[in-house]
Amino acid sequence: MRYAVTIVGASLAGYRAAETLRRDGFEGRISLIGDEHHAPYDRPPLSKKYLAGDLDDDRLALTTAEKLADLQLDLRLGCSATGLDVAGRTLEVGGVAEPFDGLVIATGTRCRTLPGTAGLAGVHTLRTRDDAAAIRDALADGARRLMVVGAGFIGAEVASTAIGRGVDVTMVEALEAPFGRVLGVEMGAVMADVHRHHGVDLRTGVGVDEVLGDGRVAGVRLADGTTLDVDLLVVGIGVVPNTEWLEGSGLTLDNGVVCDETCLAAPGVVAAGDVARWPNPRYGELMRVEHWDNAVQQGVHAARRLLQPDEEATPFAPVPWFWSDQYDRKVQLAGRPHPDDEVRVVAGSTAEHRFAAFYGRDGRFNAALGMNRPRQVMQSKGLLEAEAPWDEALAFAAEWD
């Protein structure tokens, strides 16, 4: 029986955990600790409508002030957890130890940075509301030569938004194709075509050698020797789980907080969202998923797991799913593609940038990618959840067009 729950991380997964506990009838104290000073807010709009200046701060909130108050939380914003002792059942917040009963770890991730750019004005990453506001303000103040380093989904969305604001955009990607690690080379080439079609100077297969400038970014020298003038640089080269504060805690840390298949990291301790790494029994592999939908679902599952006896606990086995809005294209991916999968376009046309494609291997249907094909992707997600074999999935898709 839990008398109190502490949630470290006041973003989406942490907030959903708190909401779930109250919805399910938990009447004990819930402490929600977040290192930002903002109340819980939504991150996907940061690289899209918020960056474009089309969304105000108050519309980012995950809930209203009234609904947040109704949860009766001990809301502690601007506070950081600095240590944990699982055996001693103590959590350190701002250097001060306090006891905990049940604990949800939802501390998310932080952005990787380029070496030699610390303190250099005009160089940004995009993870928080403050990050997005700084980039938005730089665009509003007249920045006109933007370089995005890293053609992942955040970088691609920033490039798309900046193009919409009339900015010259260069996007640099060290891999052969954008999104190559996720979508593979063939579909990555389609994404490259989308960006070039909209005017992005996309340079693939090349990295950054040096960021130039004295106090403020002025240019970037690429690994091929090319030097480009730049007055705004956004770095999107991946993230690192926020687990340093858990060193020596007794938890297993390996590219995140390692949990069992039910999201339990230790007795009375669960993890959720971008920081959690768990064996998804649907795929038979340890995974850490950095998507909005996963944070919602895992926050709910982890909160319930915390209150369940072991014999009632169930595995967390979702089909990963996410979306990305770029220009007038909605890109959606359901499932878990692999680099050596066969890729089959099953509807529409990649040349028209409106299509659905399936990924499969060894008779298994692994993933569905769609561009402006939301109905087909969501139907495919149902097939993935039912573990439909490759032939059955292809036969189903043959009825679409």
Secondary structure, DSSP 8 states (H G I E B T S, - for coil): --SEEEEE--SHHHHHHHHHHHHTT--SEEEEEESSSS-SB-SGGGGTHHHHT-S-GGGGBSS-HHHHHHT--EEEET--EEEEETTTTEEEETTEEEE-SEEEE---EEE---TT-TT-BTEE--SSHHHHHHHHHHHHTT--EEEEE--SHHHHHHHHHHHHTT-EEEEEESSSSTTHHHHHHHHHHHHHHHHHHTT-EEEES--EEEEE-SSB--EEEETTS-EEE-SEEEE-S-EEES-GGGTTSSS-BSSSEE--TTSEEETTEEE-GGGEEEEETTTTEEE----HHHHHHHHHHHHHHHHS-GGG--------EEEEEETTEEEEEEE---TT-EEEEEEEETTTTEEEEEEEETTEEEEEEEES-HHHHHHHHHHHHTT-BHHHHHHHHTTT-
